[in-house]
Amino acid sequence: MLPLIGITSYGRNAMNEFRLYANYLEAVRLAGGVPVLLTPGEAHPEVLLDRLDGIIFSGGGDVSPACFGGDAHPMIYSLDEERDRFELDLAKQVLRSDIPTLGICRGLQVLNLASGGDNLIPHVPDVFTTMPHRLEPPNVQTRAQPVQHSVTITPDSYLAEIFESEQIPVVSWHHQAIKTPPPNWQLAAQAPDGLIEAIAYPQHPWLLAVQWHPEMSIHDGYQIKLFQAFVTAATPHQKST
């Protein structure tokens, strides 16, 4: 049986619809898994862990500063209390479980907050000025665009085993990030300007989070390896029937 991979979705839109970019689902399928959307609003996330073999925390809008006592910023966008509540609850369940988990962009920040980290940078260009991590829009009503840059993989990290390379190209599309790894997490990759691009949780069987968007470049020869490693880890996690 192929592993079932739950992927968190974006919150409700103006039409009362849940949605997610198809890239996430296509990446899981290409890696050998079966994707299942996890929509905000579930009151008992522990039930999901009993039925899934792996979980991906997807990207999307910003986590509300109210969740961690953070600072407001004019470029913060798409706040969604229902999604924040669901994903933070799910992330706390993941940290207490052994289910393979991958965080992507916002997903890294959610896992950071669930782990006790409260050190989000509200707007990366205010702090890191030497290179772009997305093409900045003039305001929150204008859509930002992704950019490509390299990241340096931490030697002897699990990401180094996955990629078998010290440096890889990535697609970046974010304006928030973490200042330092949260408690009990380890640095796994950094951008040339020093921004944290990946963290790993060694106390868990398989728990990684990346700030870039691997689902946007799964055919570059590197990013599919990340999804394949994740799906492979999820395969033996399947429950017996």
Protein Blocks (a to p, Z undefined) as FASTA:
>chain_A
ZZddddddddddfkopacddfklmmmmmmnopacddddehiablmlmmmmmcbdcddedd
dddfklnopacdfkbghiafklmmmmmmmmmmmmmmcbdcddehjlmmmmmmmnopacbc
fblklmmmmbcfbdcdfbfkbccddddddddddehiaklmmnopabdcdddddfbdcfbd
cehiacfbdcfkopafbdcdfkbfbdcddfbdfklmmmnommmmmmmmmmmmmmmmpccZ
Z
